[in-house]
Amino acid sequence: GGGGGGGGGNVVAVGERTFSLKQMRELIDELYASKAKHDAKCAESGLPRETVEQHLYTFLNTKYGLKALIVEYANATLDGITRYAATDNDVSVFGCLMRNEVDEEFRFVQKQLKQTVLELLRVYLKGKYPLKVDADVHAILQTKASGSILEEEWVDIVKYMYNAEDAAMLTSRIRDQARAGWHASATAPREPVTSRRAVETRPTRTFKLPYHDFVKVLLDFQLAGHRRFLASFVSLFREVDPDGRGTLQEASFRELLHRLDPGKDEAQVRAILATIDPHNWQQMTFSDCVATLSADLVRMLGDAPEETTDAPAVD
């Protein structure tokens, strides 16, 4: 496994590397693919899985080998999280995983959301153009997904996916996002026009916006809801993991269980330990804890309902 995050003062001497958003996203995808393979190998040999942070160093070590390069790329990754988390939801989720603020499985919830939105848009377009063949509908869908989505389209999707209260709140957020787009285009330089043409060409203001911006509003909403749901568990976990390793030994895990549910007896505790750490490696990750204790968490945190994550079934 990899060590911590590189030493202190010597880091600056290493070449400074900065990732573009595209490079950052590529690194995240590559890291996830590497981790999935590594997790599968660990499960096969009965070894504990690594945290995302631990695996970042394992991954960089395998890829570059040289200590200086590993530190350089690790720093660029941490810098990329700070730089792009606000503009890109995938980077934001990755940052939360690195800090053990959400569980690893949550990224699949976000992936499912993206697929659901695309599928609902396809269903909408199919209804709007009943005479078009599937290939034509698919072409329109691709154009929209890489371009803009109209208000009538996104309103339909939001109403289908969320309850009335959430839908109203999201609608106002999406409109704000669209308005921000108007201001951006209003300040862009444009060709001079005669006054009469200026009147004719003034666009009617609609709440159409880039598809990517629309989906980001939904992803951010879902991430915020999940973080709220886990917030009190995260602080409990940090109390029993003061060094912030993201993994627990048995004594700390028992302490965590006791704080979550003082009513559990020894037999129940042992049964849970047998599930989460069958080979007694004493390295239970934050994500393992969330997965194993999910029923307890829902009970404990049931008064803070999670925002809609269950994607609707679509034919």
Secondary structure as UniProt FT lines:
FT   HELIX           9..13
FT   HELIX           21..44
FT   TURN            45..46
FT   HELIX           52..64
FT   HELIX           67..84
FT   TURN            85..87
FT   HELIX           89..98
FT   TURN            99..100
FT   TURN            104..105
FT   HELIX           106..128
FT   TURN            130..131
FT   HELIX           134..145
FT   STRAND          148..149
FT   HELIX           151..161
FT   HELIX           164..187
FT   HELIX           195..201
FT   STRAND          209..210
FT   HELIX           211..240
FT   TURN            242..243
FT   STRAND          247..248
FT   HELIX           250..260
FT   TURN            262..263
FT   HELIX           266..276
FT   TURN            278..279
FT   STRAND          284..285
FT   HELIX           286..292
FT   HELIX           294..300
FT   TURN            301..303
//
